[in-house]
Amino acid sequence: MRLRSTLVFRLTALYCLLFAVSVGVLFAVVWIVTSRTMTSQIAAGVEREAVSLADEYRATDAETAAASIERRLRRGGLSYYLLQDGVGTWIAGNIVPVEPILGFVQLEVRLQSRDQSADSQGRDRREAIGYGVLLSDGTYVLAAENIERLRNAQQAIRTAFVVAGGISILLALLGGLALSSGFLRRIEVVNRTAGRIMAGNLKARVPVRRNGDEIDNLAGNLNAMLDRIQSLMENLQQVSSDVAHDLRTPLARLRQNLEAARTTATTVEAFRTSIDAAIAETQGLLDMFSALLRIAQIESGSRRAGFSKVDLSELIEFVATTYQPVAEDHGDRLLSQIAPGLFVSGDRGLLLQLATNLVENALRHTPPGSTIQLQLQRDGSDIIVVVADDGPGIPAEEHEKVFRRFYRREASRTTPGSGLGLALVAAVAELHGARISLRDGKPGLVVELRFPGASA
């Protein structure tokens, strides 16, 4: 793999580029601020000196002003002074006469000795910032400061930023390599985990460091997705096994009925009886597959798009009214306690099937003379549907199993059914974001369906 195509190289190069740009911007700011500040300080100094000399000349005479310039040069004032008369003749100072310029000026001066002879041209030129004052009699006063100090400061800044910038970019390079390598190591862990999963190890998971950063959030979401996929795969395997197991008996009975119709039926009535039994077995198989397809459709979530506001109080009241006569025919009592005005967002048809499945399941698996209670109530912001009976109940170790497809307890295998009723209930509950749980009613079983944060 070429180095430039690696993510480590691109991340490191980007990190270094951003760092270099930041150093360049900082250098420009420091350079401009320092240059302007020092230039302003020099300009203020030369203006003050030039005006002071001009005032002194006006108050006295040229000789006194010349003496003042000499004193300033001896005690280390500004770098350069010039006093010249109206025709440009040098009177005092340490630079040669110049063309008079008023106010601030950046100029190149040449040094002037006391005998008015210029030093060699190769060594006496200096860059300076000056301030000139032209008096009424034509006399010109100039005070100037060598800008070597400014140039030295600029050079120092340039050198400091070159050295510091080089070191900073080197550190940025090393830091970028360290950061990107650490990031890519964590990405590589995800890739290796994905490879193990593709190789068939569905239990592999991405390690989470619990730092709470974006990679941890990604790992957590991936692990949750993998848990869901593993659960679906296990359910698929379980369903395949259960379908193969549960279809053997009805298919065997169907074959027996058809063989009986062909070989042993000697009358039209016997033939019809065998055919009717075969049709009944076929209808049972069709009902089983319809239930499986309905559960698959519910679990796909496609019905969620058609959700609307459902009056759950009216729906549960309808179920209670419908099944009270059925319970009486069975020798049971169906009692209802329904709070009014409770609504949920959902699919009314699926919620109706959920409620009827729970009531039918209670009627089917309780002996005659049992009492079944159907309740709808509010608990804080939640809405709870409860179906309780005083029958034999279900052992605690089987509470989770009864929601699996085709799962039937040994005590229930003699009763009609395919073992898909509670599986459909669980699918509808999950589609609506409800939590379903079982608990021991002592005696009997209590099924609780909780809709969190539902509206009144």
C-alpha positions in Angstrom: 0.0 0.0 0.0 1.4 3.4 -1.0 2.1 5.7 2.0 0.0 8.6 0.5 -3.1 6.4 0.3 -3.1 5.5 4.0 -5.4 7.3 6.3 -2.6 7.8 8.8 -0.6 9.8 6.3 -3.6 11.9 5.3 -4.6 12.6 8.9 -1.0 13.5 9.9 -0.5 15.7 6.8 -3.7 17.5 7.5 -2.8 17.9 11.2 0.7 19.3 10.3 -0.8 21.6 7.6 -3.3 23.1 10.1 -0.5 23.5 12.7 1.7 25.2 10.2 -1.0 27.6 9.1 -1.7 28.4 12.8 2.0 29.1 13.4 2.1 31.3 10.2 -0.9 33.3 11.3 0.6 33.8 14.8 3.9 34.9 13.2 2.2 37.5 11.0 0.3 38.9 14.0 3.4 39.1 16.2 5.4 40.7 13.3 2.8 43.3 12.5 2.0 44.2 16.1 5.7 44.4 17.1 6.7 46.4 14.0 3.9 48.9 14.4 4.5 49.3 18.2 8.3 49.9 17.8 7.7 52.2 14.8 5.2 54.2 16.8 7.6 54.5 19.8 10.5 55.7 17.5 8.2 58.2 15.8 7.0 59.6 19.0 10.6 60.0 20.3 11.9 61.7 17.2 9.0 64.1 17.0 9.4 65.0 20.6 13.2 65.7 20.2 12.7 67.7 16.9 10.0 69.9 18.3 12.0 70.5 21.5 15.1 71.6 19.5 13.0 73.8 17.3 11.5 75.5 20.4 14.9 75.9 21.9 16.3 77.5 18.7 13.4 80.0 18.6 13.9 80.9 22.2 17.7 81.3 21.9 19.9 81.2 18.9 21.7 78.8 16.6 24.8 78.5 18.8 22.8 77.5 21.8 20.7 75.0 19.8 24.0 73.5 18.4 25.3 73.1 21.9 22.1 71.4 23.0 22.5 68.9 20.1 26.1 68.2 21.2 24.9 67.5 24.7 22.2 65.2 23.5 24.7 63.2 21.4 27.2 62.9 24.3 24.6 61.6 26.8 23.1 59.1 24.4 19.9 60.6 23.1 18.6 59.7 19.6 21.0 58.3 17.0 21.0 61.3 14.7 20.5 65.1 14.8 20.9 67.8 12.2 20.7 71.5 12.4 21.2 73.3 9.0 20.6 76.9 7.9 18.3 78.2 5.2 20.8 77.5 2.4 21.6 74.0 3.5 24.8 74.6 5.4 25.5 72.2 8.3 25.5 73.9 11.7 25.4 71.0 14.1 24.6 67.3 14.4 26.1 64.0 13.2 24.7 63.6 9.7 25.2 65.5 6.4 22.6 68.1 5.3 19.5 66.7 3.6 16.7 68.2 1.6 14.2 69.6 4.1 11.2 67.4 4.6 8.5 68.3 7.1 7.0 65.9 9.5 7.8 62.1 9.6 10.2 60.7 7.1 11.9 57.4 6.6 15.3 58.2 5.1 18.8 57.0 4.5 21.3 59.2 6.3 25.1 59.6 6.0 27.2 60.3 9.0 28.9 63.7 9.4 32.1 64.3 11.4 32.8 67.6 13.3 35.1 68.9 10.5 32.1 68.5 8.1 33.8 65.9 5.9 31.7 62.9 5.1 32.9 59.4 6.0 33.5 56.9 3.3 30.3 56.3 1.3 30.5 52.5 1.7 30.1 52.6 5.5 28.2 55.7 6.5 24.7 55.0 5.2 22.1 54.3 7.8 18.3 53.7 7.7 16.4 55.9 10.0 13.0 57.3 10.9 13.1 61.1 11.4 11.0 64.1 12.1 11.8 67.4 10.4 10.8 71.0 11.5 11.3 74.0 9.2 11.7 77.3 11.0 10.6 80.7 9.8 14.1 81.8 8.8 14.6 78.7 6.8 16.6 76.8 9.4 15.9 73.1 9.3 15.9 70.8 12.4 15.9 67.0 12.0 15.9 64.4 14.7 16.2 60.8 13.6 16.5 57.3 15.2 18.3 54.4 13.7 15.9 51.6 12.9 18.5 48.9 13.4 16.8 48.2 16.7 13.5 47.5 14.8 15.3 45.4 12.2 17.1 43.4 14.9 13.7 42.8 16.7 12.2 41.7 13.4 15.1 39.4 12.7 14.8 38.0 16.3 11.1 37.3 15.7 11.8 35.7 12.4 14.5 33.5 13.8 12.4 32.6 16.8 9.4 31.6 14.7 11.6 29.6 12.2 13.1 27.6 15.1 9.9 27.3 17.1 7.8 26.7 14.1 10.1 23.9 12.9 10.1 22.3 16.4 6.3 22.8 16.5 5.7 21.2 13.1 8.0 18.3 14.1 6.0 17.9 17.3 2.7 18.2 15.3 4.0 15.5 13.0 4.8 13.2 15.9 1.5 14.1 17.7 -0.4 13.6 14.5 1.2 10.2 14.0 0.4 9.2 17.6 -3.2 10.4 17.5 -4.0 9.0 14.0 -2.3 5.7 14.9 -4.3 5.4 18.1 -7.5 6.2 16.2 -6.8 3.7 13.5 -5.9 1.0 16.0 -9.4 1.3 17.4 -10.8 1.2 13.9 -8.7 -1.8 13.2 -10.3 -3.5 16.2 -13.7 -2.9 14.6 -12.4 -4.3 11.3 -11.1 -7.4 13.0 -14.3 -8.0 14.9 -16.3 -7.6 11.6 -13.9 -10.2 10.0 -14.6 -12.7 12.8 -18.3 -12.1 12.5 -18.1 -12.7 8.7 -16.1 -15.9 9.4 -19.1 -17.1 11.4 -18.3 -16.1 15.0 -21.6 -14.2 15.8 -20.6 -13.8 19.4 -17.7 -11.5 18.6 -18.1 -8.0 19.9 -16.2 -4.7 19.6 -14.5 -3.9 22.9 -15.7 -0.7 24.6 -13.3 1.4 26.7 -16.1 3.3 28.5 -14.4 6.6 27.8 -17.7 8.0 26.4 -16.1 9.3 23.2 -17.4 8.9 19.6 -15.6 5.6 19.1 -17.1 4.1 22.2 -20.6 5.3 21.1 -19.9 3.6 17.7 -18.8 0.4 19.4 -21.8 0.4 21.6 -24.2 0.9 18.7 -22.4 -1.8 16.7 -22.6 -4.2 19.6 -26.3 -3.5 20.0 -26.8 -4.1 16.3 -24.8 -7.3 16.5 -26.8 -8.5 19.5 -30.0 -7.9 17.5 -28.6 -9.7 14.5 -27.5 -12.6 16.7 -30.9 -12.7 18.3 -32.6 -12.7 14.9 -30.3 -15.4 13.6 -31.0 -17.6 16.6 -34.7 -16.9 16.2 -34.4 -17.9 12.6 -32.7 -21.1 13.4 -35.1 -21.8 16.2 -38.1 -21.1 13.9 -36.7 -23.3 11.2 -36.2 -26.1 13.7 -39.7 -25.5 15.3 -41.4 -25.3 11.9 -39.8 -28.6 10.8 -40.7 -30.2 14.1 -44.3 -28.9 14.3 -45.1 -29.6 10.7 -44.3 -33.3 10.9 -47.4 -34.2 13.0 -50.0 -32.3 10.9 -48.4 -33.4 7.6 -48.4 -37.0 8.9 -52.1 -36.8 9.8 -52.8 -35.2 6.4 -51.1 -38.1 4.7 -52.9 -40.7 6.8 -56.3 -39.1 6.0 -55.5 -39.0 2.3 -54.3 -42.6 2.3 -57.4 -43.6 4.2 -59.5 -41.9 1.6 -57.7 -43.8 -1.1 -57.3 -47.3 0.4 -59.9 -47.8 3.2 -62.9 -45.6 2.3 -65.6 -48.0 0.9 -68.5 -45.5 1.0 -69.0 -42.0 -0.1 -69.5 -40.9 3.5 -66.2 -42.5 4.6 -64.5 -40.9 1.7 -65.9 -37.5 2.6 -65.0 -37.9 6.2 -61.3 -38.6 5.3 -61.3 -35.6 2.9 -62.8 -33.3 5.4 -60.2 -34.3 8.0 -57.5 -33.7 5.4 -59.0 -30.3 4.6 -59.0 -29.4 8.3 -55.4 -30.3 8.6 -54.5 -28.3 5.5 -56.4 -25.3 7.0 -54.4 -25.6 10.2 -51.2 -25.6 8.2 -52.4 -22.5 6.3 -53.3 -20.8 9.6 -49.9 -21.5 11.0 -48.1 -20.0 8.0 -50.4 -17.0 8.0 -49.5 -16.4 11.7 -45.8 -16.7 10.9 -46.1 -14.2 8.0 -48.1 -11.9 10.2 -45.5 -12.0 12.9 -42.7 -11.4 10.3 -44.7 -8.4 8.9 -45.1 -7.0 12.4 -41.4 -7.4 13.3 -40.4 -5.6 10.1 -41.9 -2.4 11.5 -43.8 -1.6 8.2 -47.1 -1.2 10.1 -45.6 1.6 12.2 -46.1 4.1 9.3 -49.9 3.7 9.7 -50.0 4.5 13.4 -52.8 6.7 14.7 -54.4 7.7 18.0 -56.2 4.7 19.4 -58.8 4.8 22.2 -57.4 2.0 24.3 -60.1 2.2 26.9 -62.8 1.7 24.2 -60.8 -1.2 22.7 -60.3 -3.1 26.0 -64.0 -2.5 26.8 -64.9 -4.0 23.5 -62.7 -7.1 24.2 -64.2 -7.5 27.7 -67.8 -7.2 26.4 -67.1 -9.7 23.6 -65.5 -12.4 25.7 -67.7 -12.3 28.8 -70.2 -14.7 27.1 -67.4 -16.9 25.9 -66.0 -17.1 29.5 -69.5 -18.0 30.8 -69.8 -20.7 28.2 -66.5 -22.0 29.4 -67.7 -21.9 33.0 -65.4 -19.0 33.9 -65.9 -15.4 35.0 -64.4 -12.5 33.1 -64.1 -9.3 35.3 -63.0 -6.0 33.8 -61.8 -2.8 35.4 -61.1 -0.2 32.7 -60.1 3.4 33.3 -61.7 5.7 30.7 -60.0 8.2 28.3 -56.7 6.4 27.8 -55.1 6.7 24.4 -52.0 5.3 22.7 -50.4 5.8 19.3 -50.6 2.5 17.4 -52.4 0.2 15.0 -55.9 -0.6 16.3 -56.1 -3.9 14.5 -52.9 -5.2 16.0 -53.7 -3.9 19.5 -57.1 -5.6 19.2 -55.5 -8.9 18.3 -53.0 -8.5 21.1 -55.8 -8.1 23.7 -57.9 -11.0 22.3 -54.9 -13.3 22.2 -54.1 -12.6 25.9 -57.8 -13.2 26.9 -58.1 -16.3 24.7 -54.8 -17.7 26.1 -56.2 -17.2 29.7 -59.4 -18.9 28.8 -57.7 -21.8 27.0 -55.2 -22.6 29.8 -57.4 -22.3 32.9 -59.8 -24.9 34.2 -63.6 -24.3 34.3 -64.6 -22.1 37.3 -61.6 -19.8 37.0 -61.7 -16.1 37.3 -60.0 -13.9 34.7 -59.4 -10.2 35.3 -58.9 -7.7 32.5 -57.7 -4.3 33.7 -56.6 -1.0 32.1 -55.1 1.6 34.3 -52.7 4.5 34.4 -49.4 4.4 36.4 -47.8 7.8 36.3 -47.2 8.6 32.6 -47.5 4.9 31.7 -50.6 3.0 30.6 -50.9 -0.6 31.8 -53.0 -3.5 30.5 -53.2 -6.5 32.9 -54.7 -9.9 32.2 -54.7 -12.1 35.4 -56.1 -15.5 36.1 -56.2 -17.9 39.1 -55.3 -20.9 37.0 -52.3 -23.2 37.3 -49.9 -20.5 36.1 -46.5 -20.9 34.4 -43.2 -21.7 36.2 -40.9 -18.7 36.5 -38.2 -20.5 34.4 -40.5 -20.6 31.4 -41.7 -17.0 31.5 -39.3 -16.0 28.7 -39.7 -19.2 26.7 -43.5 -18.9 26.2 -43.0 -15.9 23.8 -40.9 -18.0 21.4 -42.5 -19.2 18.2 -44.0 -22.7 18.5 -43.1 -23.1 22.1 -45.7 -25.1 23.9 -45.5 -26.4 27.5 -46.0 -30.1 28.1 -49.3 -29.3 29.9 -50.6 -27.5 26.8 -49.8 -29.9 24.1 -53.2 -31.6 24.4 -55.0 -28.3 23.8 -55.5 -26.9 20.3 -53.0 -24.3 19.1 -49.7 -23.7 17.3 -47.7 -22.0 19.9 -47.7 -18.7 18.0 -50.3 -16.7 20.0 -47.9 -15.2 22.6 -45.2 -14.8 20.0 -47.5 -12.6 18.1 -48.4 -10.7 21.3 -44.6 -10.1 21.9 -44.2 -8.9 18.3 -47.1 -6.4 18.6 -45.9 -5.1 21.9 -42.3 -4.5 20.6 -43.8 -2.7 17.5 -45.6 -0.3 19.9 -42.7 0.2 22.2 -44.5 -1.6 25.0 -42.9 -3.9 27.6 -44.6 -7.2 28.4 -43.9 -9.2 31.5 -45.2 -12.3 33.3 -45.3 -12.8 37.1 -46.8 -15.3 39.5 -50.3 -14.4 40.6 -50.2 -16.8 43.6 -52.3 -18.5 42.3 -52.4 -18.1 38.5 -50.5 -15.9 36.1 -50.4 -12.1 35.7 -49.6 -10.7 32.2 -48.7 -7.0 32.3 -48.3 -4.9 29.2 -46.9 -1.4 29.9 -47.0 1.4 27.3 -44.4 4.0 28.5 -45.2 7.7 28.2 -48.6 7.2 26.7 -51.1 10.1 26.5 -54.4 10.5 28.4 
